[in-house]
Amino acid sequence: MTITETQQGNAKVVGVQGRLDAVTSPEFEKKLAAIVDDGCRQLVIDCSALDYISSAGLRVFLAIAKRLKNVQGTIVVAAAQTQVREIFDIAGFAAILPIKSTVADAVQG
Amino acid sequence: MLTFAEELFLLALDDRQGALRPMPVLALEYALAGAVVTELAFHNRVDTDLTHLTVVDPTPTGDLLLDGVLKELAAEPRQHSLHAWLESLSDEARQIQDKVLHQLMARGILKCEDRRILWVFHCRRYPLLDNHEIKEVCARLRDLILGEDIPTPRDAVLISLADACRLLNHLLSREERAQAQPRINALAKLDLVGQEVAKTVRNISQAIALAAAGAP
């Protein structure tokens, strides 16, 4: 798993590449938590290079969405590939966080 | 902190009777199996997706119940679906339930009482010694269901498993339940293991209903 970070306007765009599973999720969660603790209130996760997400990966999104809501922040999932988007849909994550087709849409909010 | 299986068992226990509440057939068995699998996932020992359950780290957790199941999962050379493992572990639900009961008694939360009905029939009851834990669990889940907060990953699991056992009914009035049903459905979906437990319990209930309808 590779994590990248860019600033686009007010949004911090975090790209995640590879697999998000029980092995890689702790590192990803630690990274996102640190970004929120550093003051980020608009977080966009660019999932365009994410090939796979397991239950452990989904739990990271839930935990960070809660962490951000507690500080009046938002997290947006962007550009997920079909197989990853399907997992978010089956788990009903659209009920708790916005899921956008492109990073540009996500940054606009 | 209580485990998923312990919290689920306390939700399933009718405090006034000291016995389990009525639940759909095999619901508690599958939910307890799901609770143990998810607890192992929170310890980063297993992971699940839509098709499989994978052991990622066979190192014991130090919890007797979890480690027994982890050993069983790790010993299987072939990868199996989550559904297959839930089915297999639900066969051991009696042993899981006994271990959970012992853990709750060891924590001083409930005690075991043997009674006789009409001086003949033996029956075992589990009255609560300390209802602080169960009150806290009920209040937490009620607030979450009736509010708009995002659940913690742990609470999402518990809501999903409790809903599969129809145990959330006892936390809400009839009016609240009707109003909160869409929110309960949304929260219960967030956990994939809970979803699989709910689907299996639903299928079993439907099969029983069909069999009953077709009976002469």
Interface residues (C-beta under 8 A of the other chain):
Chain A: D21 A22 V23 P26 Y52 I53 S54 S55 A56 L58 R59 L62 A63 A65 K66 K69 I87 I90 A91 G92 F93 A95 I96
Chain B: A41 N44 V46 D47 T48 D49 L50 T54 V56 D57 D149 I150 P151 T152 P153 A156 A186 K189 L190 D191 L192 V193 Q195
